[in-house]
Amino acid sequence: GEEVAQTPKHLVRGEGQKAKLYCAPIKGHSYVFWYQQVLKNEFKFLISFQNENVFDETGMPKERFSAKCLPNSPCSLEIQATKLEDSAVYFCASSRTGGEGEKLFFGSGTQLSVL
Amino acid sequence: SQQGEEDPQALSIQEGENATMNCSYKTSINNLQWYRQNSGRGLVHLILIRSNEREKHSGRLRVTLDTSKKSSSLLITASRAADTASYFCATERGTDKLIFGTGTRLQVFP
């Protein structure tokens, strides 16, 4: 597609439940990035992929968070046993080659509310 | 913040006025990008300036970069109500990920 598609737009989970978010990058883009935005403030980098391979996972919490990008499937970000502090908007972005200076194209985000 | 601090945090102006937002960062960079976020939406790329450039223009946007002070500014001239949004700077080193600043919320009143 011509835009990054994220689903669902909104997700509500009780503490301790699992949350799974999906992202379809722009067709032809090799790099996918996940960012977390809390309270409309800065975007915290979580993880990036080069095709189906993890490129940089330095921002991922060691526990509870995992992500995948499998061939012919949307990428996914999964949070096991959600906590209140996981409430945020999760944005996915893609870029064509991941090269220096390349701009990112963002989806509209998934608003995760943990109650 | 991981990298960038922006000021002001919020800015309110009248249509037709100019809006200036500043971004400071902590480490050396290869380039700096500015993005815009409308309410409830993702970021949209506005402009990129490389570390060897000092100024760049795109339409009503003017970006400056001072690597000695590790700072950048975004100027929007002749602002419009439609410019109301949050603006974020993002820095990059090599092929590393983009690190975003804290953003400036701009409100332009008709």
Interface residues (C-beta under 8 A of the other chain):
Chain A: V4 F33 Y35 K40 N41 E42 F43 K44 F45 S48 D56 G59 F91 A93 G98 G99 E100 G101 K103 L104 F105 F106 G107 S108 G109
Chain B: S1 Q2 G4 N30 N31 Q33 Y35 G40 R41 G42 L43 V44 H45 L48 R50 S86 F88 E92 G94 T95 D96 K97 L98 I99 F100 G101 T102 G103 R105
